[in-house]
Amino acid sequence: MVNLNGVLNISNLSRALLIRILFFSGFFTLLITSFQLYSDYQRGVLDIQREAELSIKQTEESLAAAVFELYDVRVESILDSINSFNAFAEVTLIVDSKLPGYNSINYVVTKKWSEDAIKKEYSKELTYKALNIKIGKINYKLNSSPLKEKIFSQAWTILLSQFIKTIFVSAFILHIFQKFVIKHLAEISTWLNNFKPDTSYNPKNIDLESDSSNEMTKLKSAILEMGQQVYRHTIELESMVALRTAELEKLAYTDGLTGIANRSAFFSRAEAELRKSHRLSYDVGILMLDLDHFKSINDTFGHEAGDNVLKLVADTISTCLREIDMFGRVGGEEFAILVPGTDKFGMQALAERLKSAVSNTDVSFLDAEKKISVSIGYTKIYPNESLKSALKRADENLYSAKRNGRNCYVTEIDFLPKVVNQTD
């Protein structure tokens, strides 16, 4: 049985389909019905015509004899008899004027529905066969009233039956359409509306008929596969973006030659650490380091050799530092180190360790006897002091170390009262 409640509550697509079904069905029903009724009408006219011809044929001999014998009453009686047949709307007898005793006398017999007569007029020659004398002719019009009533009645019956049939067929088609198309389209629409490429993929939201391989099931499978591909692609794209972002951040904050923090990254992290130290009240020290006679290395051995020396020095210094220490290249051959949570003794020990480590770095690829060294200036960052101010003081100490013969470390008098461990 067709679910009328489900059919009445139809979707826009079903409604559009119903309108088109009714329109085209109604159009073709009218077209076919009109053709059928026209054919029936033509056949009906032929039947009436045959009936009329048969009626006249049966009475023409007696009518011709009555006219020839001047028997008017008999003539009118026969004409009335002819006209009594449903086939006739009007019968006219025209007597030949040459017939003795007549002067073009016409007998006309009509019916009250003659206005429904078929417009075409038919004619039949009337001959008195006993004497082979032409009596005149009978003109008649056919009665279409019963035929028209029959055709109109038939038309209403056909149209009503076709309309009822169309309604039920349309309802059945909509039921099938709703079950096999709209239902699945609604599932797909709901799934697509709820689908988010960045959320976990859930194929259970669409019901796949495992025992069916029709086009709708294939469509749903294709959409599910598309959703899975979009989800996978989104995850891969997010991973690629995250990786690329990390690479860009590394490029933005890492020195391309040595792999340590560049100037921008060092100062940014140092400022953050300094704010933290002011908030938590712990000491922070800063060191400035500069390779001694680095220009002569570039001039003597070439810039490629100089780059290799910078890499070795950066690696050597990194091995001497803690994880929390911040190390960066702030100039050509100049480095800076921020040391959180240390005192003057720890700073001195670190400076000594760095100086020794750099001096012991193997640079035999330059020359077997070649040694390198580093000058260091360091200081403590005082409470509420800016990084810029402390760097300036450490830089002044660095240049003091340069002036004091290089390969040494220097701090201000009130932090360490003298130049310590200066080489001869």
Residue, then its C-alpha position, 0 to 999 in steps of 0.5 A: m500500500v502507498n503511504l499517503n502520509g509520506v507522500l503528502n509530506i513530500s520534499n521540494l524535489s518530489r513536489a517538482l516531480l509530481i507537478r511534472i508528472l501531472f502536467f505531462s500526464g494531463f497533456f498526453t491524456l488530453l492529446i490521446t483522448s482527443f484523438q480517440l474521441y475524434s476517431d470515434y466521432q468519425r466512425g459514428v458519423l459513418d454509422i449514421q450515414r449507413e443507417a440513413e442510406l439503409s432506411i432510404k433504400q428500404t422505403e424509396e420504392s414505395l415513396a416513388a410509387a406514392v409520388f407517381e400516383l399523387y398520393d400525398v397522404r401516403v407520401e407524407s406518411i412515408l417521409d414521417s416514417i423515414n424521419s422517425f429514424n434517429a439517423f435523420a435530422e431533416v428530410t426533404l423530398i423535391v419532386d421533379s417539375k416535369l412529372p405530370g400533375y406536379n409543379s416542383i412540390n417539395y415535402v420537408v420533414t424536420k425534427k426539433w433538434s435539427e439545429d444539431a444536424i451534421k452540416k453536410e447535406y446528403s442527396k439520393e435520386l428517387t426513381y420509379k423503377a416500374l416505369n423507369i421514371k425519375i420522380g425527383k430526389i431526397n435531400y437529408k441531413l443527419n442527426s448528430s445529437p445522440l452521437k455528440e451526447k455519447i462522445f461527451s459522456q465518453a470523454w468525461t468517463i475517459l478523463l475522470s478515469q485517467f485522472i484517478k489513474t494518474i493520481f494513484v500512479s503519481a502517488f506510487i511513483l512518489h512513494i518509490f522515489q521517496k524510498f529509493v532516492i529522496k531518503h538517500l539524498a536526505e542522508i547524504s545531505t545531512w552527512l555533508n552538512n555535518f561533515k567537517p574536514d578537520t574532525s574525526y571521520n565517521p562513515k557510520n552516519i550514512d547507511l549503506e545497503s550491503d545487499s544492494s549495488n544500485e546507483m544510489t548506494k554507489l553514490k553514497s559509497a563514492i561520497l564516503e570515499m570522498g569524505q575519507q580522502v578529504y579527511r586524510h588530505t586535511i590531516e596530511l595538509e595540517s601536518m605539512v603546514a605544521l612541519r613547514t611552520a616549524e621549518l620557517e620558525k627555525l629559519a627565522y630564529t636560527d643562524g643558518l651557518t652554525g645552527i644556534a639562535n640568531r641575533s633576533a631569536f637570542f634577544s627575544r628569548a633573553e628578554a623573556e628570561l629576564r622578565k621571568s627572573h625579575r618576577l621570580s627574583y633569581d640572578v642572571g648573567i650574560l657573556m659576550l664572546d669574540l673569536d680572536h684574530f678571526k679576520s686573519i683566518n678568513d684572509t689566510f685560509g679563505h671564507e669557507a675555512g672561516d665558516n668551518v671554524l665558526k661551526l666548530v666554535a659554536d659546537t664546542i661552546s654548546t657542549c659547555l652549556r646547560e639546557i637552560d642557558m641561551f646561546g646565540r650568534v649576535g655578529g660575524e664572529e661574536f657570540a652571546i650567552l645568557v646564564p639563568g640562576t648563577d652567581k659570580f663564581g659560577m660565571q667565572a667557572l663558565a668563562e674559564r671552561l669556555k676559554s679552555a674548550v675553544s683553545n683546545t678545539d682541533v683546527s688542524f684543517l687550517d694548519a697543523e700548528k694553528k690554534i684559536s682563542v676567544s675573548i670573553g666579557y661577562t657581567k651580572i644583570y642587576p634587578n630591574e636592569s634592562l638587557k640592553s644596559a647589561l649587554k653594553r657592560a658585557d661588551e665593554n668588558l669584552y673589549s677590555a679583554k681584547r685590549n688585555g691581550r685576548n684569550c682571557y675573560v673580563t668582568e667589572i671591578d665590583f663583580l670580580p675586582k681584577v682581570v682573571n686568567q689572562t694569558d701571557 
